[in-house]
Amino acid sequence: MALTTLTPEIRSIPDDLVSLEEALALLRITPFPTSLTTLRRWIAKYGIATYPRGRHHEVSYSDVLVAHRDENAGRTPKGGW
């Protein structure tokens, strides 16, 4: 009988990590700004990896942009963009 060992999944850390607050600030300049609650919902829905940094978590900005694109596809921006 062979023994199997459990090895933790090793994932590389993205180069574009931002805090949730930084991500919100960057999304604020788009035609579709979002809230912290919505951003957290997207993180859960899309399985976006979070990386602890002190008392806060950081996420890959490119992953957030993909979720932002998918969630806002087909919407018409307010204010005549």
C-alpha positions in Angstrom: 0.0 0.0 0.0 1.5 3.3 -1.1 1.4 6.3 1.1 0.5 9.6 -0.4 1.6 12.9 1.0 -0.4 16.1 0.9 1.6 19.0 -0.5 0.2 22.5 -0.3 -0.6 24.1 -3.6 2.1 26.6 -4.5 0.8 29.6 -6.4 2.9 32.5 -7.6 2.2 35.9 -6.3 1.0 38.3 -9.0 3.0 41.5 -9.7 0.0 43.7 -9.7 -1.3 43.4 -6.1 -3.4 46.3 -4.8 -5.4 46.7 -1.6 -9.2 46.7 -1.9 -9.2 50.4 -1.2 -6.6 51.0 -4.0 -8.7 48.9 -6.4 -11.8 50.9 -5.6 -9.9 54.2 -6.2 -8.7 52.9 -9.6 -12.2 51.7 -10.5 -13.7 55.1 -9.5 -12.3 56.7 -12.7 -14.1 54.2 -14.9 -17.7 54.8 -16.2 -18.8 52.1 -13.7 -17.4 52.7 -10.2 -18.2 50.1 -7.6 -18.6 49.8 -3.8 -16.5 47.8 -1.4 -19.4 45.5 -0.8 -19.7 44.8 -4.5 -16.0 44.3 -4.9 -16.0 41.7 -2.0 -19.0 39.9 -3.7 -17.0 39.8 -7.0 -14.0 38.3 -5.1 -16.2 35.5 -3.8 -18.1 35.0 -7.0 -15.0 34.8 -9.3 -12.8 33.1 -6.8 -10.2 35.9 -6.9 -7.2 35.0 -4.8 -6.5 37.3 -1.8 -3.1 37.8 -0.3 -2.7 38.9 3.4 -0.5 41.9 4.0 -0.5 42.8 7.6 -4.1 43.5 8.7 -5.3 43.9 5.1 -5.7 41.7 2.0 -4.5 42.5 -1.5 -5.8 41.2 -4.8 -4.5 41.1 -8.3 -5.7 44.2 -10.1 -6.0 42.4 -13.4 -8.3 39.8 -11.8 -10.5 42.6 -10.5 -10.6 44.2 -14.0 -11.7 41.0 -15.5 -14.5 40.7 -12.9 -15.4 44.4 -13.5 -15.6 43.8 -17.3 -17.8 40.7 -16.9 -20.1 42.3 -14.5 -20.6 45.5 -16.5 -20.7 44.0 -20.0 -23.7 45.4 -21.9 -24.4 48.2 -19.5 -24.7 51.8 -20.8 -22.7 54.3 -18.8 -24.5 57.2 -17.2 -23.3 60.7 -18.0 -22.8 60.2 -21.8 -19.5 58.3 -22.0 
